[in-house]
Amino acid sequence: MEAAEIEKTEEWKENEWNKWKLKLEDNWKQKNECIQNITKEWNVWMQNMQHKWTHYIENMDEPHKSYILEKSLTWNNADWENWVNTELKEFIENDWQNWINQIESQLYTLIEDKWIHWRSYQILMWLKSDWKHDENIYWLMKEYIEWNKPSKVQNTGEWLKWKERVYKQSLEWLNWVQNKEKIIENIKFSSWMRWKDDKNKIFNQWKESFLNNLIREEQWNSLFNDKQTLFLR
């Protein structure tokens, strides 16, 4: 290790640590946008739902479409209304539940896997910075190789400064991680549950409005062409 690395002042080294912490905080803010991203996904999903169930016959797989059309050949409006309020309603609710389960799984994966990987990567980048890596190697070699006997120990003043600084930074890092983990736990449980409950209410309002509108406009009449096609098979 070059002498210049050892001779850098404690003030300079502390300043480097503080700059790294500021950058770390910026990186964290980017990582902490998962709820906002889920909100964007929610808006896209609602648009897709509106289109999907407005064109529910077109979106059915062929076997199920044939089953519905054949079963409905003798249906009147009351039969269609019953189907909308039971089978179609269940289809829509299943779509919602499947989507929520998928998003929840993605969120928990982010928390359990990506967070651990991300925080490990952040501290590793700090420890691998040129001057920090060289300094650590220098003093570790002193401790375990050169100072293998008490009589060989010398220049301990700078070594003690290094030990104290490493200990202080380790505590700061641990406190930072613990504070962020509290935020993540809040996202995982409190914020996510509130978000899910709020969206569930909006979804139920949309679902009831959509189904009521479908019944009011008797939109199953648009299926007549499909019925005629079925007759010709």
Backbone hydrogen bonds, N-H to C=O, Kabsch-Sander energy under -0.5 kcal/mol:
donor,donor_aa,acceptor,acceptor_aa,energy
5,E,2,E,-1.2
6,I,2,E,-0.9
7,E,3,A,-2.4
8,K,4,A,-0.6
8,K,5,E,-0.5
13,K,9,T,-2.2
14,E,10,E,-2.6
15,N,11,E,-2.2
16,E,12,W,-2.1
17,W,13,K,-1.9
18,N,14,E,-2.3
19,K,15,N,-2.4
20,W,16,E,-2.1
21,K,17,W,-2.1
22,L,18,N,-2.0
23,K,19,K,-2.1
24,L,20,W,-2.5
25,E,21,K,-2.2
26,D,22,L,-1.8
27,N,23,K,-2.4
28,W,24,L,-2.3
29,K,25,E,-2.0
30,Q,26,D,-1.5
31,K,27,N,-1.8
32,N,28,W,-1.7
33,E,30,Q,-1.0
34,C,31,K,-0.5
37,N,33,E,-2.1
38,I,34,C,-2.1
39,T,35,I,-2.1
40,K,36,Q,-1.8
41,E,37,N,-2.1
42,W,38,I,-2.4
43,N,39,T,-1.9
44,V,40,K,-1.9
45,W,41,E,-2.6
46,M,42,W,-2.5
47,Q,43,N,-1.7
48,N,44,V,-2.3
49,M,45,W,-2.6
50,Q,46,M,-2.3
51,H,47,Q,-2.0
52,K,48,N,-3.0
53,W,49,M,-2.6
54,T,50,Q,-1.2
55,H,51,H,-1.3
56,Y,53,W,-0.8
59,N,55,H,-1.6
60,M,56,Y,-0.6
60,M,57,I,-1.0
65,K,61,D,-2.6
66,S,62,E,-2.7
67,Y,63,P,-1.9
68,I,64,H,-2.6
69,L,65,K,-2.7
70,E,66,S,-2.5
71,K,67,Y,-2.3
72,S,68,I,-1.8
73,L,70,E,-1.1
75,W,72,S,-1.6
80,W,76,N,-2.1
81,E,77,N,-2.7
82,N,78,A,-2.1
83,W,79,D,-2.1
84,V,80,W,-2.6
85,N,81,E,-2.1
86,T,82,N,-0.7
86,T,83,W,-0.7
88,L,83,W,-2.2
89,K,84,V,-1.0
90,E,86,T,-2.1
91,F,87,E,-2.2
92,I,88,L,-2.2
93,E,89,K,-2.4
94,N,90,E,-2.5
95,D,91,F,-2.0
96,W,92,I,-2.1
97,Q,93,E,-2.5
98,N,94,N,-2.6
99,W,95,D,-2.2
100,I,96,W,-2.6
101,N,97,Q,-2.4
102,Q,98,N,-2.0
103,I,99,W,-2.5
104,E,100,I,-2.8
105,S,101,N,-2.2
106,Q,102,Q,-2.2
107,L,103,I,-2.5
108,Y,104,E,-2.5
109,T,105,S,-2.2
110,L,106,Q,-2.2
111,I,107,L,-2.1
112,E,108,Y,-3.1
113,D,109,T,-2.7
114,K,109,T,-1.3
115,W,110,L,-2.0
117,H,113,D,-2.4
118,W,114,K,-3.1
119,R,115,W,-2.7
120,S,116,I,-1.8
121,Y,117,H,-2.2
122,Q,118,W,-2.2
123,I,119,R,-1.9
124,L,120,S,-1.9
125,M,121,Y,-2.3
126,W,122,Q,-1.4
127,L,123,I,-2.4
128,K,124,L,-1.8
129,S,126,W,-1.3
133,H,129,S,-3.2
134,D,130,D,-2.5
135,E,131,W,-2.4
136,N,132,K,-2.4
137,I,133,H,-2.4
138,Y,134,D,-2.4
139,W,135,E,-2.2
140,L,136,N,-2.4
141,M,137,I,-2.4
142,K,138,Y,-1.6
143,E,139,W,-2.5
144,Y,140,L,-2.7
145,I,141,M,-2.1
146,E,141,M,-1.9
147,W,142,K,-2.8
148,N,145,I,-0.8
152,K,149,K,-2.1
153,V,150,P,-1.3
159,W,155,N,-1.0
160,L,156,T,-2.9
161,K,157,G,-1.7
162,W,158,E,-2.1
163,K,159,W,-2.6
164,E,160,L,-2.6
165,R,161,K,-2.4
166,V,162,W,-2.7
167,Y,163,K,-2.2
168,K,164,E,-2.6
169,Q,165,R,-2.7
170,S,166,V,-2.1
171,L,167,Y,-2.0
172,E,168,K,-2.2
173,W,169,Q,-2.6
174,L,170,S,-2.4
175,N,171,L,-2.6
176,W,172,E,-2.4
177,V,173,W,-2.6
178,Q,174,L,-2.4
179,N,175,N,-2.3
180,K,176,W,-2.2
181,E,177,V,-2.3
182,K,178,Q,-1.5
183,I,179,N,-1.5
184,I,180,K,-2.5
185,E,181,E,-2.5
186,N,182,K,-2.0
187,I,183,I,-2.2
188,K,184,I,-3.1
189,F,185,E,-2.3
190,S,185,E,-0.5
191,S,186,N,-3.3
192,W,187,I,-1.9
193,M,189,F,-2.0
194,R,190,S,-2.4
195,W,191,S,-2.8
196,K,192,W,-3.0
197,D,193,M,-2.5
198,D,194,R,-2.6
199,K,195,W,-2.6
200,N,196,K,-2.2
201,K,197,D,-1.9
202,I,198,D,-2.0
203,F,199,K,-3.0
204,N,200,N,-2.4
205,Q,201,K,-2.1
206,W,202,I,-2.6
207,K,203,F,-3.1
208,E,204,N,-2.4
209,S,205,Q,-2.2
210,F,206,W,-3.0
211,L,207,K,-2.7
212,N,208,E,-2.5
213,N,209,S,-2.2
214,L,210,F,-2.2
215,I,211,L,-2.2
216,R,212,N,-2.8
217,E,213,N,-2.3
218,E,215,I,-1.0
219,Q,214,L,-2.1
221,N,218,E,-2.0
222,S,219,Q,-1.7
223,L,220,W,-2.0
224,F,221,N,-1.6
227,K,223,L,-2.3
228,Q,224,F,-2.5
229,T,225,N,-2.0
230,L,226,D,-2.1
231,F,227,K,-2.3
232,L,228,Q,-1.4
233,R,230,L,-1.3
